[in-house]
């Protein structure tokens, strides 16, 4: 069975593309209002020592996202270093 990779499982210094936003209603809308939408390219800047929050670059700004929210965002790794967030 193919496991889904989520933002929670991402590695610092890698680029990813968002493939799906899980969650329902207000929670999903809040994530999308932050600019995290399907097809968005993100760069993982750093992760706090205990894993919460995750700091990313998306759409030319920095964003910190809680681990619980990061688990709802499915991603796939982008090969190479694309800097066109």
C-alpha positions as CSV (number, residue, x, y, z in Angstrom):
1,X,0.0,0.0,0.0
2,X,1.3,3.4,-1.0
3,X,1.6,5.7,2.1
4,X,0.7,9.4,1.6
5,X,3.4,11.9,2.5
6,X,2.2,14.8,4.6
7,X,3.8,18.1,5.5
8,X,4.3,16.7,9.0
9,X,6.7,14.1,7.4
10,X,8.7,16.6,5.3
11,X,12.5,17.1,5.5
12,X,14.1,20.5,6.1
13,X,15.7,21.9,3.0
14,X,13.5,20.1,0.5
15,X,10.9,21.5,-1.9
16,X,7.5,20.0,-2.2
17,X,4.2,20.5,-4.1
18,X,0.9,20.3,-2.3
19,X,-1.3,17.5,-3.7
20,X,-4.3,17.6,-1.4
21,X,-5.7,19.4,1.6
22,X,-7.6,17.2,3.9
23,X,-10.0,18.3,6.7
24,X,-13.4,19.8,6.5
25,X,-15.2,23.1,6.8
26,X,-13.6,25.9,8.7
27,X,-10.3,24.1,9.3
28,X,-9.8,23.4,5.5
29,X,-10.7,27.0,4.7
30,X,-8.3,28.4,7.2
31,X,-5.4,26.3,5.7
32,X,-6.4,27.5,2.2
33,X,-6.6,31.1,3.3
34,X,-3.0,30.9,4.4
35,X,-2.1,30.2,0.8
36,X,-1.7,26.5,1.1
37,X,-3.6,25.2,-1.9
38,X,-3.3,22.3,-4.2
39,X,-0.4,22.8,-6.6
40,X,1.4,25.3,-4.4
41,X,5.2,24.9,-4.1
42,X,6.6,25.0,-0.6
43,X,10.1,25.0,0.9
44,X,10.7,23.5,4.3
45,X,12.8,26.1,6.2
46,X,13.0,24.5,9.7
47,X,11.2,22.5,12.3
48,X,11.1,23.4,16.0
49,X,13.1,21.0,18.3
50,X,10.0,19.1,19.4
51,X,8.5,19.1,15.8
52,X,5.9,21.8,16.3
53,X,5.6,24.1,14.5
54,X,7.0,23.6,11.0
55,X,8.3,26.8,9.2
56,X,7.9,26.9,5.5
57,X,8.1,29.3,2.5
58,X,5.0,29.5,0.4
59,X,4.0,32.1,-2.2
60,X,7.1,34.3,-1.3
61,X,6.4,34.5,2.4
62,X,7.3,32.6,5.5
63,X,4.6,30.7,7.4
64,X,4.7,28.6,10.6
65,X,2.1,25.8,10.7
66,X,1.1,23.6,13.6
67,X,2.0,19.9,13.4
68,X,-1.7,18.9,13.6
69,X,-2.5,21.1,10.6
70,X,0.6,19.9,8.7
71,X,-0.7,16.4,9.0
72,X,-3.7,17.4,6.9
73,X,-1.6,18.6,3.9
74,X,-0.5,15.9,1.5
75,X,2.6,16.7,-0.5
76,X,5.0,15.2,-3.0
77,X,8.7,16.0,-3.3
78,X,10.0,18.2,-6.1
79,X,13.3,17.1,-7.5
80,X,15.8,19.8,-8.0
81,X,15.8,23.2,-6.4
82,X,13.1,25.3,-7.8
83,X,12.8,28.7,-6.3
84,X,9.6,29.9,-7.8
85,X,7.3,29.7,-4.8
